[in-house]
């Protein structure tokens, strides 16, 4: 589980856990989605879409698929927090 109690991080963790059929307890903020969980670009696109819908992210939010380097659970949390509408 993530080190800090954060409702956004908890929801993102739950989405990834459900999508990949991985226990929430196995996920940390440093978990790398591709290296540690072995997801492919299609899985990443699906998670990306789930996050966009769940958090009402604007259409011009950068896609996880387009990011280079490691994509950790914390990367997902930061992406959502940096692009969430102010009223969310």
C-alpha positions in Angstrom: 0.0 0.0 0.0 1.1 3.6 -0.5 3.1 5.1 2.4 0.7 8.0 2.9 -3.0 7.9 3.2 -4.1 9.9 0.2 -7.6 9.3 -1.3 -6.4 9.9 -4.9 -3.5 7.6 -4.5 -5.8 5.0 -2.9 -8.3 5.2 -5.8 -5.5 4.9 -8.4 -4.1 1.9 -6.5 -7.5 0.3 -6.5 -8.0 0.9 -10.2 -4.6 -0.6 -11.1 -5.2 -3.5 -8.6 -8.6 -4.3 -10.2 -7.4 -3.9 -13.8 -4.3 -6.1 -13.4 -5.7 -8.5 -10.8 -2.9 -7.7 -8.4 -3.3 -7.4 -4.6 -3.4 -3.8 -3.3 -0.8 -4.9 -0.7 1.6 -5.8 -3.5 1.6 -2.2 -4.8 3.7 0.7 -3.5 4.3 4.1 -4.8 7.6 2.8 -6.4 5.9 -0.1 -8.2 6.9 0.2 -11.9 3.9 -0.8 -14.0 5.8 -2.3 -16.9 8.9 -3.7 -15.2 7.4 -4.9 -11.9 3.9 -5.8 -13.1 4.7 -6.8 -16.7 2.0 -4.8 -18.3 2.0 -4.0 -22.0 1.1 -0.8 -23.9 -2.5 -2.0 -24.3 -2.9 -2.4 -20.5 -1.3 1.0 -20.1 -3.8 2.6 -22.5 -6.7 1.0 -20.6 -5.4 2.3 -17.2 -4.8 5.7 -18.8 -8.5 5.7 -20.0 -9.7 4.7 -16.6 -7.8 7.5 -14.9 -9.1 10.0 -17.4 -12.7 9.0 -16.7 -12.4 8.5 -13.0 -10.8 11.9 -12.3 -12.4 13.9 -15.2 -9.0 14.8 -16.6 -8.9 17.2 -19.5 -8.5 15.7 -23.0 -5.1 17.3 -23.4 -3.7 15.5 -20.3 -0.4 13.7 -21.3 -0.9 10.0 -21.9 0.9 7.4 -19.8 1.6 5.6 -23.1 3.6 8.6 -24.4 5.8 8.9 -21.4 9.3 7.7 -21.5 11.2 5.9 -18.8 9.8 4.2 -15.8 6.0 4.6 -15.1 5.5 4.0 -11.4 2.3 4.1 -9.4 3.6 7.5 -8.1 3.9 8.7 -11.8 0.2 8.0 -12.2 -0.7 9.8 -9.0 1.4 12.8 -10.0 -0.1 12.9 -13.4 -3.7 12.9 -12.0 -2.9 15.5 -9.3 -1.2 17.8 -11.8 -4.1 17.7 -14.3 -7.2 17.4 -12.2 -9.8 20.1 -12.6 -9.7 22.5 -9.7 -13.3 21.7 -8.7 -12.6 17.9 -8.4 
